[in-house]
Amino acid sequence: MAHRDREDRPPRYRRRGQGELEVQVLAALRGSDVPVTAAWVQERLDGDLAYTTVVTILTRLLAKDAVARERRGRSFVWTPTADVAGLAALKMRRLLDGEHDREAVLASFVTALSPDDEQVVRALLEAAPTAEVARANGGAGVPHGAAGGTGVRKTDAS
């Protein structure tokens, strides 16, 4: 059997990175000031994805508390409840929650930080008592992802 020339082969599509579609969908949602439909999100992604794929991604984001949905007529409208940093923080928290030896995981994580990241973590930890009090008072003044927060912002739909 003869080998086909590269020109004869159908183009290969780049495999998306894990969570890449979630980030794109979340970014599209954050581009609106009002709740939007899955069809609206699909249009903002240049129609690159099937409608069912967009709904699947939105449903996964709902399970991660990164979006909220509300029934409108026979369909749903969607609102972001987290930013991209908050989504990453949720993923990190879920990974940590799945480990038996949390201290070992955290120790390994901290020792691998760059000096700049270490300074950021130290500053966030120093601010933690203030953030804890603010969280107890409804989250006012807590930066997204600070001091153990999830980056999730409260909305009327959540």
Residue frames relative to the residue before (quaternion, step in Angstrom):
aa qw qx qy qz dx dy dz
M 1.0000 0.0000 0.0000 0.0000 0.00 0.00 0.00
A 0.3787 -0.7421 0.5124 0.2082 3.56 -0.78 1.03
H 0.4646 -0.6572 0.5164 0.2927 3.53 -1.15 0.66
R 0.3988 -0.7023 0.5319 0.2546 3.54 -1.00 0.81
D 0.5144 -0.6137 0.4990 0.3312 3.53 -1.16 0.65
R 0.6404 -0.5356 0.3861 0.3924 3.56 -1.18 0.54
E 0.6279 0.5535 -0.3443 0.4252 3.61 1.01 -0.72
D 0.6744 0.5042 -0.2965 0.4506 3.61 1.11 -0.60
R 0.6035 0.5796 -0.3565 0.4156 3.59 1.20 -0.42
P 0.5048 -0.6142 0.4924 0.3542 3.55 -1.10 0.59
P 0.5781 -0.6015 0.3995 0.3800 3.62 -1.04 0.63
R 0.3775 -0.6990 0.5600 0.2349 3.55 -1.10 0.75
Y 0.3007 -0.7447 0.5667 0.1840 3.52 -0.97 0.83
R 0.5010 -0.6512 0.4869 0.2963 3.51 -1.05 0.86
R 0.3948 -0.6940 0.5506 0.2437 3.55 -0.94 0.90
R 0.4132 -0.7165 0.5076 0.2412 3.53 -0.84 0.99
G 0.5291 -0.6230 0.4803 0.3181 3.53 -1.17 0.64
Q 0.6328 -0.5364 0.3943 0.3954 3.54 -1.19 0.52
G 0.8265 0.1959 -0.1731 0.4985 3.55 -0.81 1.04
E 0.4475 0.7163 -0.4457 0.2967 3.60 1.25 -0.14
L 0.6628 0.4928 -0.3089 0.4716 3.59 0.94 -0.83
E 0.6166 0.5426 -0.3487 0.4514 3.58 1.01 -0.75
V 0.6501 0.5081 -0.3127 0.4704 3.58 0.96 -0.86
Q 0.6608 0.5048 -0.3126 0.4590 3.61 0.94 -0.85
V 0.6611 0.4931 -0.3047 0.4765 3.58 0.95 -0.86
L 0.6510 0.5105 -0.3144 0.4656 3.59 0.92 -0.86
A 0.6420 0.5160 -0.3201 0.4680 3.59 0.98 -0.81
A 0.6343 0.5164 -0.3305 0.4708 3.59 0.99 -0.78
L 0.6504 0.5144 -0.3154 0.4614 3.59 0.91 -0.88
R 0.6803 0.4933 -0.2923 0.4566 3.58 0.93 -0.88
G 0.5864 0.5833 -0.3599 0.4318 3.58 1.27 -0.23
S 0.6919 0.4211 -0.2752 0.5179 3.58 1.26 -0.02
D 0.3915 -0.7177 0.5295 0.2262 3.54 -1.11 0.72
V 0.7327 0.3364 -0.2016 0.5562 3.58 1.29 -0.19
P 0.6178 -0.5200 0.4089 0.4250 3.61 -1.17 0.35
V 0.1345 -0.8129 0.5660 0.0259 3.58 -1.00 0.87
T 0.5264 -0.6287 0.4782 0.3146 3.54 -1.28 0.41
A 0.6476 -0.4943 0.4057 0.4144 3.54 -1.32 0.25
A 0.6126 0.5494 -0.3504 0.4473 3.60 1.06 -0.69
W 0.6194 0.5337 -0.3339 0.4691 3.59 1.04 -0.77
V 0.6466 0.5067 -0.3128 0.4768 3.58 0.94 -0.91
Q 0.6409 0.5354 -0.3236 0.4448 3.58 0.91 -0.92
E 0.6490 0.5141 -0.3162 0.4632 3.60 0.95 -0.84
R 0.6673 0.5069 -0.3039 0.4532 3.60 0.97 -0.83
L 0.6727 0.4438 -0.2888 0.5168 3.56 1.22 -0.40
D 0.5444 -0.6657 0.3505 0.3710 3.55 1.27 0.59
G 0.5881 -0.6081 0.3684 0.3855 3.58 1.10 0.62
D 0.3333 0.7888 -0.4530 0.2479 3.55 1.33 0.35
L 0.7602 0.3221 -0.1611 0.5407 3.57 1.16 -0.63
A 0.5447 -0.5864 0.4826 0.3557 3.52 -1.20 0.54
Y 0.6260 -0.5468 0.4037 0.3821 3.57 -1.15 0.65
T 0.6673 0.5093 -0.3089 0.4471 3.60 0.91 -0.88
T 0.6135 0.5353 -0.3446 0.4672 3.58 1.10 -0.63
V 0.6408 0.5159 -0.3221 0.4685 3.58 0.97 -0.85
V 0.6554 0.5007 -0.3143 0.4700 3.61 0.93 -0.87
T 0.6296 0.5276 -0.3346 0.4618 3.61 0.98 -0.77
I 0.6634 0.4938 -0.3066 0.4713 3.59 0.91 -0.89
L 0.6452 0.5120 -0.3198 0.4683 3.59 0.95 -0.85
T 0.6497 0.5124 -0.3155 0.4645 3.60 0.99 -0.80
R 0.6381 0.5076 -0.3238 0.4800 3.59 1.03 -0.73
L 0.6465 0.5026 -0.3140 0.4805 3.58 1.02 -0.78
L 0.6055 0.5459 -0.3454 0.4649 3.59 1.10 -0.65
A 0.6555 0.5088 -0.3052 0.4672 3.58 0.97 -0.86
K 0.6968 0.4363 -0.2588 0.5071 3.60 1.18 -0.56
D 0.4426 -0.7111 0.4317 0.3348 3.59 1.32 0.13
A 0.4314 0.6958 -0.4650 0.3370 3.59 1.10 0.64
V 0.7621 0.1619 -0.1251 0.6142 3.59 1.31 -0.26
A 0.2417 -0.7145 0.6279 0.1919 3.51 -1.35 0.26
R 0.1393 -0.7849 0.5945 0.1057 3.57 -1.15 0.50
E 0.1270 -0.7689 0.6257 0.0335 3.47 -1.25 0.65
R 0.4406 -0.6920 0.4981 0.2807 3.57 -0.90 0.88
R 0.0054 0.7491 -0.6620 0.0244 3.54 -1.05 0.95
G 0.8116 -0.0641 0.0063 0.5807 3.54 -0.27 1.23
R 0.7899 -0.2712 0.2257 0.5016 3.54 -0.78 -1.06
S 0.7260 0.3647 -0.2462 0.5285 3.60 1.22 0.01
F 0.4953 -0.6339 0.5046 0.3133 3.53 -1.34 -0.20
V 0.1976 -0.7023 0.6578 0.1872 3.50 -1.35 0.35
W 0.2818 -0.7892 0.5394 0.0821 3.50 -1.09 0.86
T 0.0897 -0.7727 0.6282 0.0166 3.54 -1.15 0.79
P 0.4228 -0.6878 0.5132 0.2912 3.62 -0.93 0.78
T 0.1419 -0.7753 0.6087 0.0915 3.57 -1.10 0.71
A 0.7404 0.2502 -0.1845 0.5959 3.57 1.32 0.06
D 0.3750 -0.6740 0.5750 0.2727 3.52 -1.27 0.39
V 0.7309 -0.4099 0.2849 0.4654 3.59 -1.25 0.03
A 0.6367 0.5117 -0.3313 0.4723 3.60 1.01 -0.78
G 0.6443 0.5237 -0.3162 0.4589 3.57 1.01 -0.80
L 0.6294 0.5257 -0.3290 0.4683 3.57 1.06 -0.76
A 0.6494 0.4999 -0.3157 0.4783 3.58 0.97 -0.82
A 0.6449 0.5162 -0.3215 0.4628 3.60 1.00 -0.81
L 0.6241 0.5306 -0.3378 0.4635 3.60 1.03 -0.74
K 0.6444 0.5173 -0.3163 0.4659 3.57 0.99 -0.86
M 0.6540 0.5096 -0.3115 0.4643 3.57 0.94 -0.90
R 0.6562 0.5168 -0.3099 0.4541 3.57 0.94 -0.88
R 0.6563 0.5078 -0.3132 0.4618 3.59 0.96 -0.85
L 0.6296 0.5184 -0.3344 0.4722 3.58 1.01 -0.75
L 0.6655 0.4972 -0.2984 0.4700 3.56 0.91 -0.90
D 0.6534 0.5240 -0.3119 0.4486 3.58 0.96 -0.83
G 0.6746 0.5088 -0.2920 0.4481 3.58 1.15 -0.53
E 0.6255 0.5433 -0.3334 0.4499 3.58 1.26 -0.13
H 0.4710 -0.6853 0.4842 0.2719 3.56 -1.09 0.74
D 0.7681 0.2831 -0.1530 0.5537 3.58 0.97 -0.86
R 0.1808 -0.8327 0.5185 0.0711 3.55 0.30 1.31
E 0.6411 0.5443 -0.3308 0.4281 3.57 0.95 -0.89
A 0.6599 0.5016 -0.3094 0.4660 3.60 0.95 -0.85
V 0.6452 0.5122 -0.3217 0.4668 3.57 0.98 -0.81
L 0.6745 0.4843 -0.2968 0.4716 3.58 0.88 -0.93
A 0.6364 0.5244 -0.3304 0.4592 3.60 0.98 -0.81
S 0.6567 0.5031 -0.3062 0.4710 3.57 0.95 -0.85
F 0.6403 0.5282 -0.3132 0.4615 3.56 1.01 -0.85
V 0.6951 0.4905 -0.2768 0.4467 3.56 0.79 -1.04
T 0.6824 0.4885 -0.3059 0.4495 3.61 0.90 -0.82
A 0.6790 0.4784 -0.2913 0.4746 3.59 1.19 -0.38
L 0.4771 0.6859 -0.4356 0.3349 3.61 1.25 -0.05
S 0.4824 -0.6113 0.5335 0.3301 3.53 -1.21 0.56
P 0.6608 -0.5051 0.3562 0.4259 3.62 -1.16 0.37
D 0.6458 0.5178 -0.3253 0.4571 3.61 1.00 -0.78
D 0.6682 0.4860 -0.3009 0.4762 3.60 0.92 -0.88
E 0.6101 0.5522 -0.3474 0.4497 3.56 1.07 -0.74
Q 0.6476 0.5145 -0.3155 0.4651 3.58 0.98 -0.83
V 0.6316 0.5240 -0.3305 0.4661 3.60 1.01 -0.78
V 0.6625 0.4986 -0.3033 0.4695 3.58 0.90 -0.92
R 0.6385 0.5237 -0.3281 0.4587 3.59 0.95 -0.85
A 0.6633 0.5016 -0.3057 0.4636 3.59 0.91 -0.89
L 0.6543 0.5039 -0.3159 0.4671 3.60 0.98 -0.80
L 0.6598 0.5012 -0.3076 0.4679 3.57 1.00 -0.80
E 0.6275 0.5268 -0.3353 0.4651 3.58 1.06 -0.71
A 0.6942 0.4575 -0.2616 0.4903 3.58 1.11 -0.70
A 0.4315 0.7579 -0.4230 0.2459 3.59 1.27 -0.28
P 0.6510 0.5031 -0.3706 0.4310 3.70 0.75 -0.75
T 0.6473 0.5004 -0.3140 0.4817 3.59 0.98 -0.80
A 0.6608 0.5013 -0.3064 0.4671 3.58 0.94 -0.85
E 0.6252 0.5447 -0.3394 0.4441 3.60 1.01 -0.78
V 0.6519 0.4965 -0.3106 0.4817 3.58 0.96 -0.85
A 0.6573 0.5108 -0.3129 0.4573 3.58 0.93 -0.88
R 0.6398 0.5176 -0.3304 0.4622 3.59 0.99 -0.83
A 0.6407 0.5249 -0.3226 0.4581 3.58 1.02 -0.78
N 0.7056 0.4136 -0.2437 0.5212 3.56 1.24 -0.50
G 0.7426 -0.4354 0.2205 0.4586 3.59 1.08 0.65
G 0.6373 -0.5862 0.3207 0.3839 3.58 1.22 0.31
A 0.4094 0.7244 -0.4764 0.2840 3.58 1.23 0.01
G 0.8416 0.2126 -0.1607 0.4697 3.54 -0.95 0.91
V 0.5620 0.5751 -0.4110 0.4294 3.61 1.20 0.11
P 0.3656 -0.7280 0.5270 0.2423 3.61 -0.58 1.05
H 0.6179 -0.5512 0.4016 0.3913 3.57 -1.12 0.66
G 0.8408 0.1661 -0.1506 0.4927 3.54 -0.80 1.07
A 0.5275 0.6569 -0.4158 0.3425 3.60 1.20 -0.11
A 0.8804 0.0559 -0.0393 0.4693 3.50 -1.22 0.68
G 0.7820 -0.3535 0.1801 0.4808 3.53 0.78 1.03
G 0.4543 0.6769 -0.4612 0.3503 3.59 1.25 0.08
T 0.4930 -0.6825 0.4626 0.2776 3.55 -1.26 0.31
G 0.4812 -0.6379 0.4666 0.3792 3.58 1.19 -0.27
V 0.4966 0.6422 -0.4397 0.3843 3.56 1.24 0.13
R 0.1823 -0.7758 0.5926 0.1173 3.53 -0.86 0.93
K 0.4898 -0.6638 0.4820 0.2952 3.54 -1.05 0.74
T 0.0268 -0.7636 0.6447 0.0220 3.54 -1.12 0.77
D 0.6634 -0.4915 0.3690 0.4269 3.53 -1.26 0.21
A 0.6838 0.5044 -0.2848 0.4437 3.59 1.11 -0.66
S 0.6561 0.5364 -0.3306 0.4154 3.61 1.18 -0.33
